[in-house]
Amino acid sequence: MRSHRLAFTFAALLAAFAGSSAYAATEIQFWHSMEGALGERVNELVQEFNKKNTDYKINAVYKGNYGESMNAGIAAFRAGNAPDILQVFEVGTATMMYAKGAIKPVQQMTEEAGDPLDPKQFIGAVAGYYSSQDGKLISMPFNSSTVVFYYNKDAFKKAGLDPEKPPKTWEELAAAGQKLKAAGQECGYTTSWPSWVQLETFSAWHNVPYATQDNGFGGLDARLAIDTPLHVRHLDNLAKLAKEGIFMYGGRGDQPNSLFIGGKCAMITGSSGLRANIAKNAKFEFGTSTLPYYADVQGAPQNTIIGGASLWVFANKSPETYKGVTKFFHFLASPEIAARWHQQTGYVPVTKAAYELTRKQGFYDKNPGTEVGVKQLNVETTAQSRGVRLGFLPQIREIQDQEIERIMSGKVSAQDGTKTMVTRGNELLEKFEKSVK
């Protein structure tokens, strides 16, 4: 009799579990490129969302650096097993936009889910970059960064430099670098993301075109325009500083960050999103300031452009998945979450409400320099400074990085290097234009 009762109980439990499986949370695959301190922040956000929204479960998976994760996402789509959300760096925007049939535009998705996102809630420069020509969001602004200038205050003090007066022009940076070297500093200045910082952002900051057709926003027939006397002058200047031992070329992407965090280089131009790793790992007091510029260039400084990445949604997913993704995006855009992400990471606040909340909380007063990136972006843009939207931009950057390396090592002149960048880059732009027509 007891065995019959046990069998009945076990059968009842199985039935109960079978019944509950109908209410299992909808799982959403989210592939990203955030590692280290930033990866920890992403995992915290996902866990918080999952606790508050038990109908959905976001599975956050690190898929390598930006280039690797984008390639993995595209390969997965072609194989029929794409993730639901893919984090893509800003240079992949045009490629994703023109990937016919692969993408579910974010605003369309949220409208169909009955909970639309309003582009007007985002900071103008951010929303404008990730919107279609008719002003509708195509991807979700998430970790928007911009280039800022970091410096080692302890090294400045040792060199007899005022730690509260960082260099504002390239001429001042060179002079500071000389003093730092004289005081025993191994390296005065380095830069991460060479092509993004020294060509794309440099152009916007000096209010000169990076490419024709409003840097690509005006049409697919845009072509590179970075072989001007100003661009040549700047790369010549960097090569001269490298020869003098003031500038150290530290590699592509974010590889040079360790030169600054480890104390070898006293100054670096890099992403505002680097702040979290500096704060966590640097053994010195650091400051944040605006980018250097050439004072004799009319219209400079103008504004910086956004970097970082946005979140793209793949097509052909279930309505329930899209509802969950919509909820997740609203969660990320909420003032409290967006403000916290900005404050913890150094990425700029992507919404106006998050910026206002951060200011009201006194964060900028307590953490001098953290508003630099926002102020550099929160300016009315020009046709030259809105940003860069070109096809094959990741590959174009590779060409530019390669030529920058050759210029810095003295293998080619800045004039010849920029000509090669334009010639080879334009070949790719022509190829992209033909591929999407």
N, C-alpha and C positions, 0 to 999 in steps of 0.2 A: 504493500500500500504506500509505504514511504517513498519507494522508488518511482511509483506512478506520480506522486505529488511533486517530486524533484523534476521529473521529466516535464510535467505541466508548467512548473515555474520557469524552467529553462526555455520552454517553447514560448511562454508569455514574454520573457525578456527579449528573445529574438524578434518577436512580433513588434515589441515596443521600439527596439532599435531600428527595425525595418521601417516603421512608421515615421520615426524621427529623421531618417535619412532624407525624406522629402523636404525637410527644412534646413538641410545642410547649407552652410554659408557658401555664397558664390565666390569662387577663387579667382583672383585677378593677378596676372603675371606682370611684374614691373621690373624691367631691366634698366640698370643705371650704371654710372661710372664714378660714383663717389666712393673714395677710399679714405683710410685714416680717420681723422677727427670728423671729416664730412660724412663719411660712411656711417659713423656712429650716430650722427644727427639724423640721417635718413632713416635708419632703423628705429630710432626713438619715435619719429613722426609716424611711421607705419604702424608701430605697436600701439601708439595712442589712438590712431584712427580705428584700428581693428577692435580695440576695447570698446570704443564708443559706437561702433556700427557692426553689430554681431551678425548681420545678414550678409556681410561681405568680409573677405579675407584677402588683403593685399600681400602678395609674396614678393618681397624685394630681393633681387638677385644682382650682385655685382658682376658685370660682364667685361671688365677690363677698361682701358682708357677710352676716351671719346671715339677715336677712330675705330678701335676694336669693337666696341659695343654697337656702333652704327653698322659696321660690316656684318656683325653677327645678327642684328635685327633684320637687315635686308636679306641675308641668306636664309634666315628662318621663315621669312614671308614667302620666298620663292619655293621653299620646301613644304609650305602649307602649315607650319606650326609657329607662326609669329607670336610674340608676347602681346599682351593687350596694350601695355604702355611701354614706350621706349624713350629714354632720355637721349636727346641728340644735341650736339654742340651747335652753336649758332651758324657756323660755316656750312653746316649740312642743310640749312633751311631751304635753299633753292632746290637742292636735290630731292628732298622729301616732298616739297610742294608739287613738283612735276612728276612724281612717281605715280603715274595714273593707276587708279584702282587700289592702291596700297593703303591709302590714308583715309581716316574718318575725320573731317574737319571738326575741331573742338567745339566751335560755337554751334554748328549744326547738330552735333551729338547732344549737347546740353539742352538745346531747344526741343529736340525730339524726346528727350528724357523728361521734359516738363519742368526743368529747373535751369533756365538759361544763365550763362555767365555774361556779365556786362563788360565789354571792352573798356568802357569809360572808367571802371573802377581801378584800372591799372595805370601806372605812370606812363605818360604819353610816349616817351622814347621806347619803352618796353613793348607796349601794345602795338605801336606802329610797326615795329620790326616783325612781329609774329602775326600780322594781320594780312588779309588779302587786299587787293586794290579797292574793294568796296567796304573796307573797314571791319571785316568779320575775322575773329580769331581762328587761325588754322591750327595752332598748337598752344599748349598751356604754358605761359611764362612761369618759370620755377626758380632756377638758380641763375639769375641775371647778375653778371659782374661787369666791372669796367676796369680799366688799367689805372692803378694808382702808384705812387712813389713811396717806398718804405726805406727807412734809414735807421742805422744802429746808433742810438744816442750815446751809448757808452764809448763807442769808437770815435764819435764826433768830439766828445769831451777830451779824450786822450790826445786827439790831434789839434786841440786848441780851437775847435770850431764850436759855434753856438748851437747847442742841441735843440734849441727852440727856433732856429732859423735855417731850415733846410734850403738847398739851392732851388731857385725858381726857374732859371734858364740853363741852357746847355753850357754856356760859358761859365756860369757859377758852379755847375756840376764838375766840370773839368778842373777848376781851381780847387774845389773841395777834395777831389780825387788825388790831386798832387800832394795836398797837406796830409791826407790819410796815409798815402804811400810813404811819405817822409817820416811819419810817426810809427812806421813798422807794420801797417796794415797790408796784408798780402794782396788784396784786391780792392780797388775803390768802388767799382760799379759793375753790375751785371744785369742781364735782362732775361726774363722768361718769355716764352712764346714770341720769338723774334719777329716773325712776319706780322702777327696781330698787333704787337706793340709798336714796332719801328716802321711799319709801312701803313697798315690800315688805320690804326688809331692816330699815328703821327699825322697822316693826311687830314683826318677830321679835326684834330686839335689845332692844326694850322689853317683850316678852312680851305684846303685845296683838294681837287678831285683825286680819288684813288682809281676810279674808272669812269668811262663815259656813261651816258644815259643815267645820270644821277646815281652813280655807283651800282648800276644794275637794276635799280627799282623801276626805271623807266622803260626797260625792254630787254629782250634776250640778246640783242645785238650790241650789248655793252662790251667795251674793250678796255684793257688796262692802260693807266696813264701815270705810271710811277717812275718814268725815266726823265722827269723834269729836273731842272737845275737844283731845286730845293731838295728833292729826294737824293740826288747824287751828292750834294753838299753834306747832307746828314750822314749818309753811309760812309763817306770819306772821313768825316769827323770821328765816327765810331772806330774806323780802321786806324786812324791816327792815335786815338786813346788806347787802342789795343796794343799798338806798337810800343807805346810809352809805359805799358803795364798798368794803366789806370782802369781800362775796361777789360773784363775777362768774358770771353764767349763760353758759355757753360752748357751748350746743347740746345736741343729743340724742346718744344712743349714746356712742361713744368720742371724739366730736369735741373735747370739752374737754381731752383728754389733752395736746394740744400746748401748752395754756396753762401746764401744769405743767412739761413736759419743756423747753419753751423758756425757762423761768425767769420768766414773767410773773406767775403765781400761785404762792405759796409753800406752799400746802397743797391737797391734793385727796383726795376719797374716790373710790376706783375699784377696779377688779378686781385681785385678787392677780396675775392673769395679765399685768398691765401692767408688772410688774417688769422683764421682759426688755428691753422698749423703753426704759424709764427708764435701766437700767444701760448700754445701748448708746449712747444718744443724749444724755442729760443732761450738762451741763457743770458739775455741782455735786455735792457729797456729799448723799445723801438718806437719810432714815430711814423706817422702817415701824412703825406702831403700831396699836392697836385703835381702833375707831370711837368717836366722841364719843357721849355719851348724856346724858339729863336725870337728874341725881342724885336728884331728888325723886320719880321714878317707881318705884313698888314693883316688884321683880322684874327691874329693869334693872341691868346688862346681862345678857341671857340668852344667846343664840347668834345667829350670822349664818346666812344660808341660802346654798345653793350657786347659782352662776351658771355661766357657761361653756356647755359643750355636751356632748352624747353622740353616739354613732355608731349610726345606725339602718340596718337591713338591709331592702331591699325584697323583696317576695314574688315568687314565680314565677321564681326563678333555678335554675340546674342544681345537682345535688348536689355536683359538683366545685367549683363556685363557692363554695358554702356551706362546703365543707371548707377552702378557701383562706382565706375570711373568718374562719373559726374559728381557724385557725393564726395569722392576723394579730392577732386579738384576744388570744389567749394571749401572743403576743409583746409586745403593748402592756402587758399586765397583769403581765409578769414583773418581779420586784423591781428588777433592774438598770435596765431600760428605764423603768419607771414612776418610779423614783427620779431617774433622769437628767432625764427630762422635767420633773419637779417642780422640780429644782434649777436647770435652765436657763431655765425660763419663769416661775416664780412661781405657776403653777397648783398646787393642793394635791395631795399624793400620793393617788391614788384607792384604793390598796390599803394594808392594814395593814403588809404586809411591806416596801413601799417606804418607808413612814414610819419604820419601825424601822431599815431599812438606812441611810436618810439621817441618822438620829440617831446611829447607830453610827459613821458615817463622819465625824462631827464637823462636818457642814455647818452646822447651826444655831449652833454655837459660833463658827464662823469667819465666819458671815454673819448677824449679829444682825438680828432682825426678820423673817426668812424663815419662822419658825414661827408667826407671828401668825395667819395665815389658818387654819392647821390647828387651833390652840388655840381659835379662835373657833367652829370647826365641831365640834370633838371634845368635845361636851357633850351630855348627855342632853336631847333635845328635848322640847318640850311640844306640845300641840295647836295652839298659836299660832305655834310656831317651827320646825315641820318643813319648811316651804317653802310654795310656792304652786303649785297644780295646777288651773288654770282653762282652759276653752276660750276661744278667741279672745284669749288673753292678749297676743299681739303687738299686736293692734288696740286692746285696752284700754290698753296702755302708751302708744300714740299719743295717745289721748284725754287721758290723764293728763299726758303731756309737754306737750301743747298748753295744758292748763289751768295747769300749773306755769309755763309761759312767761308766761301772762296775769297770774298772781299776782305773779311776780317783776318784771314791768314796771309793776305798779300798776293794771292795767286792771280787775281784779276782786279782791274780798277773798278771803282763804284760805277763809272759810266758804262763800262762793258757789261758788268754784272746786271745792272738794271735793264739794259737793252735785251739781254738774254731772258730775264724775267718776263718782260713784255712780250717778246716774240713767242716763247714757249707757252706762256699763259694764254695768249690770244688764240693759239692753235687749239687749246682745250676749250676755250669759250666758243669758238666756231663749231667745234665738234658737239658741244652740249646744245647749242642753238639748233643744229640740224637734227639732233636726237629727239627733241621734244616737239618738233613742228610736224 
